[in-house]
Amino acid sequence: LFRSQKFFETLTLELKSGDSYYLASDGFQDQFGGEEDKKFLKKRFRELLLALSQQPIPTQAQVLETTFQDWKGQRIQTDDVLVIGIGF
């Protein structure tokens, strides 16, 4: 019936106090900017999230917004940007 059938798997996570989980679109990491007008990239984004993970969620949100705006500078935003952080 369908040309390409997708299969999904249910995943159960054990949530612990102090854990942080993030859902994000690719917009942050795909944004051009910086001194050399290059993409922010996945590695830099992951390092940023790891560095922020022990901070309160409101602090994380502010640092993410500031980092994105500083990186982007006067360039146009190239894509939608969504970052959801959940702390336990």
DAKAWO-V131075 format. One record per residue. N is the residue number from 0. RES is the residue in one letter. PHI is phi in degrees with one decimal (999 if undefined). D_LAST is the distance of its C-alpha to the last C-alpha in Angstrom with 2 decimals. Layout:
n=N res=RES phi=PHI d_last=D_LAST
n=N res=RES phi=PHI d_last=D_LAST
This chain:
n=0 res=L phi=999 d_last=42.61
n=1 res=F phi=-107.5 d_last=40.01
n=2 res=R phi=-66.8 d_last=40.88
n=3 res=S phi=-130.8 d_last=37.54
n=4 res=Q phi=-89.4 d_last=35.31
n=5 res=K phi=-100.7 d_last=31.63
n=6 res=F phi=-109.1 d_last=29.77
n=7 res=F phi=-118.2 d_last=26.09
n=8 res=E phi=-120.2 d_last=24.05
n=9 res=T phi=-80.3 d_last=21.22
n=10 res=L phi=-122.1 d_last=18.29
n=11 res=T phi=-109.8 d_last=15.78
n=12 res=L phi=-108.6 d_last=12.58
n=13 res=E phi=-90.8 d_last=11.13
n=14 res=L phi=-90.1 d_last=7.34
n=15 res=K phi=-121.5 d_last=6.62
n=16 res=S phi=-57.7 d_last=4.97
n=17 res=G phi=96.1 d_last=5.27
n=18 res=D phi=-74.1 d_last=5.37
n=19 res=S phi=-129.7 d_last=6.32
n=20 res=Y phi=-125.9 d_last=8.64
n=21 res=Y phi=-130.4 d_last=11.74
n=22 res=L phi=-121.6 d_last=14.70
n=23 res=A phi=-148.8 d_last=17.84
n=24 res=S phi=-77.5 d_last=21.53
n=25 res=D phi=-87.0 d_last=24.08
n=26 res=G phi=-64.3 d_last=25.29
n=27 res=F phi=-63.5 d_last=23.66
n=28 res=Q phi=-71.2 d_last=24.93
n=29 res=D phi=-90.4 d_last=28.27
n=30 res=Q phi=-72.1 d_last=29.07
n=31 res=F phi=-79.7 d_last=32.24
n=32 res=G phi=170.2 d_last=32.52
n=33 res=G phi=72.9 d_last=32.74
n=34 res=E phi=-64.9 d_last=36.10
n=35 res=E phi=-105.6 d_last=37.27
n=36 res=D phi=52.5 d_last=36.11
n=37 res=K phi=-115.2 d_last=34.03
n=38 res=K phi=-68.2 d_last=30.86
n=39 res=F phi=-65.1 d_last=27.50
n=40 res=L phi=76.3 d_last=26.87
n=41 res=K phi=-62.3 d_last=23.99
n=42 res=K phi=-60.8 d_last=24.09
n=43 res=R phi=-65.0 d_last=23.83
n=44 res=F phi=-64.8 d_last=20.97
n=45 res=R phi=-62.2 d_last=18.94
n=46 res=E phi=-62.3 d_last=19.91
n=47 res=L phi=-64.2 d_last=18.83
n=48 res=L phi=-61.5 d_last=15.29
n=49 res=L phi=-62.9 d_last=15.13
n=50 res=A phi=-65.0 d_last=16.62
n=51 res=L phi=-89.5 d_last=14.19
n=52 res=S phi=-58.2 d_last=10.91
n=53 res=Q phi=-94.1 d_last=10.64
n=54 res=Q phi=-84.6 d_last=11.78
n=55 res=P phi=-60.6 d_last=10.37
n=56 res=I phi=-54.0 d_last=10.08
n=57 res=P phi=-60.3 d_last=13.57
n=58 res=T phi=-66.5 d_last=15.03
n=59 res=Q phi=-58.3 d_last=14.00
n=60 res=A phi=-60.0 d_last=15.65
n=61 res=Q phi=-65.4 d_last=18.69
n=62 res=V phi=-66.1 d_last=19.19
n=63 res=L phi=-61.1 d_last=18.99
n=64 res=E phi=-62.6 d_last=21.51
n=65 res=T phi=-63.8 d_last=23.74
n=66 res=T phi=-61.2 d_last=23.74
n=67 res=F phi=-62.7 d_last=24.67
n=68 res=Q phi=-64.6 d_last=27.39
n=69 res=D phi=-64.1 d_last=28.76
n=70 res=W phi=-65.2 d_last=28.96
n=71 res=K phi=-66.6 d_last=30.58
n=72 res=G phi=59.7 d_last=32.96
n=73 res=Q phi=-88.9 d_last=35.81
n=74 res=R phi=-72.0 d_last=35.47
n=75 res=I phi=-75.1 d_last=34.71
n=76 res=Q phi=-73.5 d_last=31.32
n=77 res=T phi=-88.5 d_last=32.01
n=78 res=D phi=-159.9 d_last=29.40
n=79 res=D phi=-68.2 d_last=26.64
n=80 res=V phi=-128.8 d_last=23.34
n=81 res=L phi=-135.1 d_last=20.00
n=82 res=V phi=-134.7 d_last=16.62
n=83 res=I phi=-116.7 d_last=13.43
n=84 res=G phi=-114.6 d_last=10.16
n=85 res=I phi=-126.4 d_last=6.78
n=86 res=G phi=-111.1 d_last=3.81
n=87 res=F phi=-119.3 d_last=0.00
